Amino acid sequence: MGVNLRDILIVENTTIQRFAGQIMLVDSHNILYQFLSSIRQADGTLLRDSRNRVTSHLNGLFYRTLNLMGEGLTLAFVFDGSPHRLKHQTLRARMAVKEKAKEEWKVALEKGDMERARSKARQTSRLTKEMLDEARHLLRLMGLPYVQAPSEGEAQASHMNRKGDAYAVVSQDFDSILFGAKYVARNLALSGRRKLPDKRVWVNAPPEMIDARQSLENLGLTRGQMVDVALLIGTDFNPGIKRIGPKTALKLIRKHGDIEAVLEAKGLEIPELEELRGIFLCPQVTDDYTLRWGDMDGEGMIEFLCEEHDFSRGRIERELDKYTIRQSKRAQKTLDSFFG
């Protein structure tokens, strides 16, 4: 989930086309959870194949990825490794929320309240090892590289972005800014719309771009001070200080300079402060990876999605044909501009 820094960062509305021709690093766990949350039936249940295996994540990954590739984006994916020990409390709390939501979903179903049932079901999403393995297999069939992070996927993606391996990190969370990403892209979906939680309301959600340096300069903060702001608010690794939101935290860091001075002035304490800082400023990452793109295996995808997981063969073939046509047009346009 990460820390919500939206109120203080410069978030620029943009278009998918802005990222055409650029290498984009996708926070895999983040996007897969989106699919598990949103791609559901009317009663909130996940899409499943004839052997009762969940397919919502594959549905979203195939169509979203193919559409973005069709728009000219060059995608690579980064998967989470082992969570930091300080994240375990957050993970336990999330599990408790999921269990409660599961019970509320059952009650809503019994009452015939499908809207509430679907809303509660969205909160029960769990990403299993099997789902992750299937996602990696589909990416291989699509010719796309992926990197296994030793710990936080956003930290690894931000490290690679900072090294110049990619133009931006793709994630709905803002933590990549704390991990040192140069650019973060959000809402990379062609529909440009999203549903508000617990409401029958859809709102515009255009693609967004965050330039970390621009935001930090605008705020007059260093990256270290931005991390201090986040630690006051609360992150996946610490609960923060009660009644301190983004704007108050920003005001306090601007006034006192760093989190130690804020805590001293307020007579407060954040346990394991230096380790918390280190999670963001010196994260566990690796340089043992290779980004190499291959050819798309259309027949392999049809076998995996249609024969193994009961996707509509006709629909998958149509999507692959549409992608091939778009790629041909894009190549012809590039050729025309070169010789024109």
C-alpha positions in Angstrom: 0.0 0.0 0.0 2.8 2.4 0.8 2.7 5.9 2.1 0.3 8.5 0.6 2.4 11.5 -0.5 0.0 12.7 -3.2 -1.0 15.9 -1.4 2.6 17.2 -1.4 4.1 15.9 -4.6 3.8 17.4 -8.1 1.7 14.9 -9.9 1.4 15.7 -13.6 -1.5 14.4 -15.8 -0.1 13.0 -19.0 -0.9 10.4 -21.7 0.2 6.8 -22.4 1.8 8.0 -25.6 4.3 10.0 -23.6 6.0 6.8 -22.7 6.2 5.3 -26.2 9.7 4.1 -27.0 10.7 4.2 -23.3 11.7 1.3 -21.1 9.3 1.1 -18.1 9.9 -1.0 -15.0 6.6 -2.4 -13.6 6.2 -3.1 -9.9 4.8 -6.6 -10.5 3.2 -7.3 -7.1 1.5 -3.9 -7.2 -0.1 -4.4 -10.6 -1.1 -8.0 -9.9 -2.9 -7.0 -6.8 -4.8 -4.4 -8.9 -6.0 -7.2 -11.2 -7.0 -9.4 -8.3 -8.9 -6.6 -6.7 -10.7 -5.3 -9.8 -11.2 -8.3 -12.2 -14.1 -10.0 -10.4 -17.6 -11.3 -11.1 -20.7 -9.5 -10.0 -20.8 -11.2 -6.6 -17.1 -10.5 -6.0 -15.7 -13.9 -6.8 -12.5 -14.1 -8.9 -12.4 -15.4 -12.4 -11.5 -19.1 -12.4 -10.9 -21.8 -15.0 -12.6 -25.2 -15.1 -10.2 -26.6 -12.5 -11.1 -23.8 -10.1 -7.7 -22.0 -10.5 -7.8 -18.2 -10.3 -7.3 -16.5 -13.6 -8.0 -12.8 -12.8 -4.3 -12.0 -12.6 -3.6 -13.6 -16.0 -6.5 -11.8 -17.6 -5.3 -8.5 -16.4 -1.6 -9.1 -17.1 -2.2 -10.3 -20.7 -4.6 -7.6 -21.8 -3.0 -4.7 -20.0 0.5 -5.6 -21.0 -0.4 -6.3 -24.6 -2.2 -2.9 -24.9 0.7 -1.0 -23.4 3.1 -2.8 -25.7 0.8 -1.9 -28.6 1.2 1.7 -27.6 4.9 1.4 -28.0 6.0 1.0 -24.4 9.0 -1.4 -23.7 8.1 -3.2 -20.5 10.2 -5.1 -17.9 8.9 -6.4 -14.6 10.3 -6.5 -11.1 9.1 -9.0 -8.5 9.3 -8.7 -4.7 11.6 -10.8 -2.7 11.5 -11.4 1.1 9.9 -8.6 3.1 11.9 -6.7 5.6 11.3 -7.9 9.2 9.8 -4.4 10.1 7.1 -5.0 7.5 5.7 -8.1 9.2 3.4 -6.2 11.5 1.9 -4.4 8.5 1.4 -7.7 6.7 -0.3 -9.3 9.8 -2.6 -6.3 10.0 -3.5 -6.6 6.3 -4.2 -10.3 6.8 -6.6 -9.4 9.6 -8.4 -6.9 7.3 -8.7 -9.6 4.6 -10.2 -12.1 7.1 -12.7 -9.5 8.3 -13.6 -8.5 4.8 -14.2 -12.2 3.9 -16.7 -12.6 6.6 -18.5 -9.4 5.6 -18.5 -10.5 2.0 -20.3 -13.7 3.1 -22.9 -11.7 5.0 -23.5 -9.4 2.1 -24.0 -12.4 -0.2 -26.6 -13.9 2.1 -28.5 -10.6 2.1 -28.3 -10.4 -1.7 -26.3 -7.1 -1.5 -24.1 -7.6 -4.5 -22.6 -4.2 -4.5 -21.4 -4.5 -0.9 -20.4 -8.1 -1.6 -18.2 -7.1 -4.5 -16.7 -4.2 -2.5 -15.8 -6.5 0.4 -14.4 -9.2 -1.9 -12.0 -6.7 -3.4 -10.4 -6.4 0.0 -9.7 -10.1 0.3 -7.1 -10.4 -2.5 -4.2 -12.7 -1.9 -1.3 -13.2 -4.3 0.0 -16.8 -4.1 3.2 -18.4 -5.2 1.3 -20.2 -7.9 -0.1 -17.0 -9.2 3.4 -15.4 -9.3 4.8 -18.4 -11.1 2.0 -18.2 -13.7 2.6 -14.5 -14.1 6.3 -15.0 -14.8 5.6 -17.8 -17.3 3.2 -15.6 -19.2 5.8 -12.8 -19.3 8.3 -15.2 -20.7 5.8 -16.2 -23.4 5.3 -12.5 -24.2 9.1 -12.1 -24.6 9.4 -9.7 -21.6 12.2 -9.8 -19.0 11.6 -9.8 -15.3 14.0 -9.2 -12.3 13.7 -10.9 -9.0 14.4 -8.4 -6.2 16.1 -9.5 -3.0 13.5 -7.6 -1.0 11.2 -4.8 -2.0 10.4 -4.7 -5.7 10.0 -0.9 -5.7 13.4 -0.5 -4.2 14.9 -2.7 -6.9 13.0 -1.0 -9.7 14.0 2.5 -8.3 17.7 1.3 -8.2 17.5 0.3 -11.8 15.8 3.5 -12.8 18.5 5.5 -11.0 21.2 3.6 -12.9 19.6 4.5 -16.2 18.3 1.1 -17.1 14.7 2.4 -17.6 12.9 5.7 -18.0 10.5 5.3 -15.1 9.0 3.0 -12.5 5.4 2.0 -12.9 3.5 1.7 -9.6 0.4 3.1 -8.0 2.4 3.6 -4.8 4.5 6.6 -4.0 7.3 4.6 -2.2 9.5 4.6 -5.3 10.1 8.3 -4.7 11.5 7.4 -1.2 13.6 4.6 -2.7 15.2 7.1 -5.1 13.4 6.6 -8.4 13.8 9.5 -10.8 10.4 9.2 -12.5 7.2 7.3 -11.4 4.3 6.6 -13.7 0.8 5.8 -12.4 -2.6 4.8 -13.9 -1.1 3.2 -17.0 -4.4 1.8 -18.3 -6.0 2.7 -21.6 -9.5 3.2 -20.1 -8.3 6.3 -18.1 -11.0 5.5 -15.5 -11.2 3.8 -12.1 -14.0 3.0 -9.6 -14.0 4.7 -6.2 -13.9 2.2 -3.3 -17.2 1.2 -1.9 -19.1 3.4 -4.4 -20.9 3.0 -7.7 -18.9 5.8 -9.0 -16.3 5.9 -11.7 -13.9 8.8 -12.0 -11.3 9.9 -14.6 -7.9 8.5 -13.8 -5.6 9.7 -16.6 -2.0 8.5 -16.6 0.2 10.4 -14.2 3.9 11.3 -14.1 6.0 12.3 -11.0 9.4 13.8 -11.5 11.1 13.2 -8.2 13.7 16.0 -8.6 11.1 18.5 -9.5 8.9 17.5 -6.5 11.8 17.7 -4.1 13.0 21.0 -5.4 9.5 22.4 -5.2 9.2 21.3 -1.6 12.7 22.4 -0.7 13.6 19.0 0.6 16.4 16.4 0.2 15.4 12.8 -0.4 16.5 12.1 3.1 14.1 14.7 4.4 11.3 13.3 2.3 11.9 9.9 3.9 11.7 11.7 7.3 8.3 13.1 6.2 7.1 9.6 5.3 8.3 8.1 8.6 6.3 10.7 10.5 3.2 9.9 8.5 3.7 6.1 8.7 4.9 3.6 6.1 4.7 -0.1 5.5 7.5 -0.5 8.0 6.3 1.8 10.9 3.0 3.2 12.1 4.1 6.8 12.2 2.8 9.5 14.6 -0.9 9.8 15.3 -2.6 12.8 13.8 0.3 13.7 11.6 -0.6 13.7 7.9 1.5 14.6 4.8 1.0 18.4 5.1 1.7 18.5 8.9 4.8 16.3 8.5 6.1 18.5 5.7 5.6 21.6 7.9 7.4 20.0 10.8 10.4 18.8 8.7 10.7 22.2 7.1 10.7 23.9 10.5 13.0 21.5 12.4 15.2 20.2 9.6 15.0 16.5 10.4 12.9 13.9 12.2 15.2 13.7 15.3 14.6 17.4 15.9 10.9 17.0 15.4 10.7 14.1 17.8 12.7 16.0 20.4 10.5 19.0 20.1 7.4 16.9 20.5 8.7 14.6 23.2 8.1 11.6 21.0 10.0 8.6 19.8 10.1 6.3 16.7 11.8 3.0 17.5 14.5 1.7 15.3 14.7 5.0 13.4 18.0 4.6 11.7 17.0 1.1 10.4 13.8 2.6 9.1 15.7 5.3 7.3 18.1 2.7 5.9 15.2 0.7 4.3 14.6 3.6 2.0 18.0 5.3 1.7 20.2 2.1 1.5 17.7 -0.6 0.4 18.6 -4.2 -0.3 19.0 -4.4 -4.1 21.0 -6.4 -6.6 22.9 -5.7 -9.8 22.8 -9.4 -10.8 20.2 -9.1 -13.6 19.9 -8.8 -17.3 17.2 -7.0 -19.3 16.8 -8.9 -22.5 13.6 -8.8 -24.7 12.7 -11.8 -26.8 10.1 -12.7 -29.5 6.5 -13.2 -28.5 5.4 -16.8 -28.5 1.9 -16.6 -29.8 1.3 -20.3 -29.9 2.7 -20.7 -26.4 0.3 -18.1 -25.1 -2.7 -19.7 -26.7 -1.7 -23.1 -25.3 -1.1 -21.6 -21.8 -4.1 -19.3 -21.6 -6.7 -21.2 -23.7 -5.8 -24.9 -23.4 -4.6 -24.8 -19.8 -6.8 -22.0 -18.4 -9.9 -21.9 -20.6 -9.5 -18.4 -22.0 -11.5 -17.9 -25.3 -9.2 -18.9 -28.1 -10.9 -16.6 -30.5 -10.5 -13.6 -28.3 -6.9 -14.3 -27.5 -6.1 -14.7 -31.2 -7.9 -11.5 -32.1 -5.9 -9.6 -29.5 -2.7 -11.0 -30.8 -3.6 -10.2 -34.4 -4.5 -6.6 -33.4 -1.2 -6.3 -31.7 0.7 -7.5 -34.7 -1.2 -5.0 -37.0 -0.4 -2.2 -34.6 3.3 -3.1 -34.5 3.4 -3.2 -38.3 1.8 0.2 -38.6 4.2 1.6 -36.0 7.2 0.1 -37.9 6.0 1.5 -41.2 5.4 5.0 -39.6 9.0 4.9 -38.2 10.3 3.9 -41.7 8.3 6.6 -43.4 9.6 9.3 -41.0 13.2 8.0 -41.5 13.1 8.3 -45.3 10.7 11.3 -45.3 
